[in-house]
Amino acid sequence: MCAAAADPGSADANGLDAFVEGLADEDKMLIRLREELYEGRWDAMLADLDDRLHGRPYIFRLANRIQDDMARIQKLSRFEREHEVNLAALLWPEDYGERDDGGA
């Protein structure tokens, strides 16, 4: 995790908290599915959705709104990279704890 997330008094930590608290249920569902079905990897999840969207064999049906889900995944993945955090570990530390790879 980045230093800002470790220091709750920093401005970045406040932005992190605001982002996590503002996540929609759909965002949280995608984060949970990434952890459970795609070993924490956004790229594998996006590839799976893209395969489904284009009629190729796919692993899992997430929703009828595949393009919306893909846009959400890109937003969440970008946030994790920019802030060097794992949103699953922030949302559900008892289940996912800290991980070094970031899942991007």
Buried (B, 14 or more C-beta within 10 A) or exposed (E): BBEBBEEEEBEEBEEBEEBBEEBEEBBBBBBBBBBEBBEBBBEBBBBBBBEBEEEEEBBEEBEEEBEEBBEBBEEBBEBBEEBEBBBBBBBBEEEBEEEEEBBE
